[in-house]
Amino acid sequence: GAMIVVFTALDLFLFFMLWELTMIPMYFMIILWGGPNRIAAGLKFVLYSLTGSLLLLVGILGVYLNGGHTYDLLVLSEQTYSSSTQFWLFLAFFLAFAIKMPMVPFHTWLPDAHSEAPTAGSVILAGVLLKMGGYGFLRFCLPMFPEASANFAPYILWLSVTAIIYGGYLALAQSDLKKLVAYSSVSHMGFVTLGIFVFNSQGIQGAVLQMFNHGITTAALFIAVGQLYDRTHSREISDYGGLHKPMPRFVALFFLFSVAAFGLPGTCNFIGEFLVLVGTSYVNFAIVLISMGGIVLAAAYMLWMIQRVALGEPKTEAAKMLPDLSNRELATLIPLAILVLCIGLYPGPLMEMMDASVIHLIHQTTGLQVEEVSQFPLRP
């Protein structure tokens, strides 16, 4: 309920109060039902969250004092601020949202939180909580502080591409299934900020699609890892192998979500990453080339994970006897698999739903009139 209000609030103070409220259940999910290091992971999550919240509160108070003493977002969206005021207000809002996403170098809380949280906590964290940061950029940073956004954009683009590559390398080095998926989120969120701060319709629409699609594929991967853990009580990749024999239904779905996570054409993540790269190509083609390296890394660590977990021969006699997914477990994954394929093969309706909002946001930020992406997908 708190997250629904965060995404719909038109009052800045109400937004802040519910932003804070979302932290509490996540904290208790980690420390009450998490893994062996749950206390440390929970405290790290809270400390990072409170730091971001403090910066957000400072920014909100600055907007209130400089924007006519109101928290009404409809009124505040019409306000203009001096260059120096925009600089400091943007910085406060940006850092708060960057911690929530999280962007490099504020990402270190995420792998610990994911690895120690129960499966339900990881799904909520990946599916919804991280997207609050991207929503904050789109809802506040760009329309309220357009000049500062443009001034900071070149640096944010390079931070984003750093996150894409760095997150990929960290994921490639993991031996824990959950941490591998967690570090892949750092890389995926790099594509989101990259698309947002290129200030064109392709980039922003790709970023929104990437947030939505990441919530589907990463949540599905966390559910799948949780289902494996329930059977073996291990998340070490080296403990698995040959699961295609005892668990063919699991392997089929696990394969689909894994290839979707690195953006295989025909799956949902492809269209978001493709649009982000198209939008970025109009701004800095060098960043596009580097970002494509991140996609190659994603393919490497996801295919390596599939090969180690699903192919070959089972490592132990117990692995040969693992039960396949039950109907109840299939019921949690099949709807997500349908979404992965439907959005990947026919993204048009979802893109059309976003066209008007994206065009309005770009006009607010840059003053430019742009074409609808669903009609002209490759035009600047």
Secondary structure as GFF3:
##gff-version 3
##sequence-region A 1 380
A	DSSP	alpha_helix	2	8	.	.	.	ID=ss1
A	DSSP	alpha_helix	12	21	.	.	.	ID=ss2
A	DSSP	alpha_helix	23	33	.	.	.	ID=ss3
A	DSSP	alpha_helix	38	66	.	.	.	ID=ss4
A	DSSP	alpha_helix	73	76	.	.	.	ID=ss5
A	DSSP	alpha_helix	83	100	.	.	.	ID=ss6
A	DSSP	alpha_helix	109	116	.	.	.	ID=ss7
A	DSSP	alpha_helix	119	124	.	.	.	ID=ss8
A	DSSP	pi_helix	125	129	.	.	.	ID=ss9
A	DSSP	alpha_helix	131	136	.	.	.	ID=ss10
A	DSSP	pi_helix	137	141	.	.	.	ID=ss11
A	DSSP	alpha_helix	142	144	.	.	.	ID=ss12
A	DSSP	alpha_helix	146	172	.	.	.	ID=ss13
A	DSSP	alpha_helix	177	196	.	.	.	ID=ss14
A	DSSP	alpha_helix	201	232	.	.	.	ID=ss15
A	DSSP	three_ten_helix	237	239	.	.	.	ID=ss16
A	DSSP	alpha_helix	248	261	.	.	.	ID=ss17
A	DSSP	alpha_helix	268	281	.	.	.	ID=ss18
A	DSSP	alpha_helix	285	310	.	.	.	ID=ss19
A	DSSP	alpha_helix	317	320	.	.	.	ID=ss20
A	DSSP	alpha_helix	327	345	.	.	.	ID=ss21
A	DSSP	alpha_helix	348	366	.	.	.	ID=ss22
###
